[in-house]
C-alpha cells in the first residue's frame, strides 16, 4: 500500500492519539513530531495523464485555441486528464515538473478562462511525467518572515 506524505503523517499522528489515550502520556518524541510536520509540508508528485480531445472539444477548438482543430500545431490534440494545480482563471502558479528525460524543472502553470491548461515552456504534454507544488521556502530554526 502506497501512502502520500500527508497520509503517512496522519497515520503516525493517529497511532500517537490511540496509544496516548491508552497510556495517558505523549509517546512520540519532539524529533518524530517534527518529522510528521516535514512530511505534511513536503511536495507530493502527481502523475500527469493526458487524453485525446473528444469530438465536442475538437468542434470547439477554435474557441479554446484560436484555430480550428485541423490547424493545431501538434499532431494529436490533447487534454490533461488528471489532478492539476489549483489556480484562478487568467492567473498562474509556479510548480515543479519532472520530465521524461529525468529533469526536475520549475515552471508556471496557468488555466485560461476557456479551461485551457498549460505548463509554460512545455512543448508537448507527454514530455511531463508528474508535477508538484513548490516546497515552502527555507527558514532557519526559530525564525520566520516576521523576524526579518
SVG drawing of the C-alpha trace seen along z (x, -y; Angstrom):
<svg xmlns="http://www.w3.org/2000/svg" viewBox="-20 -42 39 44">
<polyline fill="none" stroke="black" stroke-width="0.4" points="0.0,0.0 1.4,-3.3 0.8,-6.4 1.2,-10.1 3.4,-12.1 0.3,-13.6 -1.4,-10.2 1.8,-8.8 1.9,-11.8 -1.8,-11.2 -1.1,-7.5 1.7,-8.4 -0.5,-11.0 -3.4,-8.6 -1.2,-6.0 0.0,-8.6 -3.6,-9.6 -4.7,-6.0 -1.6,-5.0 -1.8,-8.2 -5.4,-7.5 -4.4,-4.1 -1.3,-5.2 -2.3,-8.8 1.0,-10.2 2.8,-11.6 4.7,-8.8 6.2,-10.5 9.5,-12.4 9.7,-16.0 12.0,-14.8 9.3,-12.5 6.7,-15.2 9.0,-17.4 9.3,-14.6 5.5,-14.5 5.4,-18.2 8.0,-17.9 6.0,-15.0 2.9,-17.1 4.7,-20.0 6.6,-18.1 5.5,-18.4 3.6,-15.4 4.3,-14.3 1.1,-14.0 1.3,-11.8 0.4,-13.6 -2.2,-11.8 -3.5,-13.1 -6.3,-12.0 -7.2,-12.9 -9.7,-15.6 -13.3,-14.3 -15.5,-15.3 -17.1,-18.1 -13.7,-19.6 -12.5,-19.2 -15.5,-21.1 -14.8,-23.9 -11.0,-24.0 -11.3,-27.4 -12.8,-28.9 -10.1,-27.3 -7.0,-27.6 -7.9,-30.3 -7.6,-28.0 -9.7,-25.1 -8.7,-21.6 -7.3,-20.7 -4.8,-23.6 -3.4,-22.9 0.4,-22.7 0.8,-19.4 -0.2,-16.2 -2.5,-14.8 -4.5,-17.5 -5.0,-16.5 -6.3,-17.5 -4.9,-16.8 -6.9,-14.0 -5.5,-14.2 -5.4,-16.5 -3.9,-19.8 -2.7,-22.8 -5.4,-24.9 -5.3,-28.4 -7.8,-31.1 -8.7,-31.9 -6.0,-34.0 -3.5,-33.6 -0.6,-31.3 1.3,-29.4 4.9,-28.2 5.2,-24.4 7.8,-21.7 7.6,-19.2 9.5,-16.1 10.3,-15.2 10.7,-12.0 14.4,-12.9 14.6,-12.8 14.9,-16.5 13.1,-18.4 12.1,-21.9 10.4,-24.9 7.7,-26.2 4.5,-28.1 1.1,-26.6 -2.0,-28.5 -5.6,-27.9 -7.2,-30.4 -10.9,-31.4 -11.7,-28.9 -10.4,-26.0 -7.2,-25.5 -4.5,-24.3 -0.8,-24.7 2.6,-24.3 4.9,-27.1 7.9,-26.0 6.5,-22.6 6.0,-21.8 4.1,-18.6 2.1,-17.5 3.5,-14.0 7.0,-15.4 5.9,-15.8 5.6,-12.8 4.5,-14.5 4.0,-17.8 4.2,-19.1 3.5,-22.4 6.7,-24.3 8.0,-23.5 7.9,-26.1 10.9,-28.5 13.7,-27.6 13.5,-29.2 16.2,-29.0 15.1,-27.2 13.2,-29.7 13.0,-32.4 10.0,-33.5 9.2,-36.2 8.0,-38.3 11.5,-38.2 13.3,-39.8"/>
</svg>
